[in-house]
Amino acid sequence: MKIKVNGQMHELSHPSPTLALTAALAKLGFTNPALATAVNGLFVPRDARADVALVDGDQLEVLAPMQGG
């Protein structure tokens, strides 16, 4: 499956045509629970990520909070 993550193409090997957003985040190395996510421009709350299935060609945006000021 090929998806675009923060503007970069990524290929994720997965036996099924869909992949849960939570699984995709883990495969991509996003382990911090304090992330903001959007799929195809739509915000996905943390508690809904397991219910969102990614398909080939989806666009994922992942934002992590920054410290400082």
C-alpha angles and dihedrals in degrees: 000000000000119000133167113239118191089337096311125105116239130183115214119192110224130150096225129061091243133051127194114246091236091056092047092051090052092048090050092050098250100142102150108106090209096079133126114220135191129181117203090345096309120116114240116202117223094249091053098050095094089057096051114091119202120213133193111293098023120142118228125192119194122186126185123199116255127217126219135059 
